[in-house]
């Protein structure tokens, strides 16, 4: 497997699903504006760790809502896959739409 494919597979994992769904909704609503943030309410431990991995900032396990800047998510996608956040979401098709 290539580094790019490994990165894509990382973002396919369940712990990224709600984060990517929120990112997709925001990008579709704003026409691709990366200056905004998205949030995951009541994140599971796996989701919290995934968000820490994206942002590089520790989040307490008791956090009821965790926000991520879309620019940070875009940067993480580019570093891991070579794709922009928008291109990564396009690669997944409807993956991000399953949970709302």
C-alpha positions in Angstrom: 0.0 0.0 0.0 1.2 3.5 -0.7 1.5 6.3 1.8 -1.4 8.1 0.0 -3.6 5.1 0.2 -2.7 4.6 3.9 -3.7 8.2 4.5 -7.0 7.8 2.7 -7.7 4.6 4.6 -7.0 6.4 7.9 -9.7 8.9 7.1 -12.2 6.1 6.2 -12.1 4.8 9.7 -15.3 5.1 11.8 -13.8 7.6 14.2 -13.5 10.2 11.4 -17.1 9.7 10.1 -18.9 12.4 12.0 -16.1 14.9 11.7 -16.0 14.4 7.9 -19.8 14.5 7.7 -19.7 17.9 9.5 -16.9 19.1 7.2 -18.9 18.0 4.1 -22.0 19.9 5.2 -20.1 23.0 6.0 -18.2 23.0 2.7 -21.3 22.4 0.7 -23.2 25.2 2.6 -20.4 27.7 2.3 -19.1 26.9 -1.2 -15.8 25.5 0.2 -14.9 28.1 2.8 -12.1 26.7 5.0 -12.1 29.6 7.4 -14.9 28.0 9.5 -14.9 25.4 12.2 -17.0 22.2 12.6 -17.8 20.4 15.8 -18.5 16.9 17.0 -20.9 16.7 19.9 -20.2 14.1 22.7 -17.3 12.5 20.9 -16.4 8.9 21.6 -12.9 8.2 22.9 -11.9 7.1 19.4 -13.3 10.3 17.8 -11.6 12.4 20.4 -8.2 10.8 19.7 -8.8 11.2 15.9 -9.5 14.9 16.4 -6.3 15.2 18.6 -4.5 13.5 15.7 -5.8 16.1 13.2 -5.3 19.2 15.3 -2.3 18.3 17.4 -4.1 19.7 20.5 -5.1 17.6 23.5 -8.8 17.5 24.2 -10.1 16.4 27.6 -12.1 13.2 27.7 -15.0 15.1 29.4 -15.3 17.6 26.5 -19.0 17.6 25.5 -18.3 19.3 22.1 -15.0 19.4 20.2 -14.4 21.9 17.4 -11.9 21.6 14.5 -10.9 24.3 12.1 -11.6 23.2 8.6 -8.2 24.7 7.6 -6.6 22.3 10.1 -8.5 19.3 8.7 -7.6 20.4 5.2 -3.9 20.5 6.2 -4.1 17.1 7.8 -5.8 15.7 4.7 -3.1 17.1 2.5 -0.2 15.8 4.7 -1.7 12.3 4.9 -3.0 11.9 1.4 -1.8 14.7 -0.9 -5.5 15.6 -1.4 -7.4 18.7 -0.4 -10.2 18.2 2.1 -12.7 18.7 -0.7 -11.0 16.1 -2.9 -10.8 13.6 0.0 -14.5 14.0 0.6 -15.1 13.5 -3.1 -13.0 10.3 -3.0 -15.3 9.0 -0.3 -18.5 9.8 -2.2 -21.4 9.6 0.2 -19.3 8.2 3.1 -19.6 11.4 5.1 -23.4 11.7 4.6 -24.4 8.5 6.5 -24.6 10.2 9.8 -26.1 13.6 10.3 
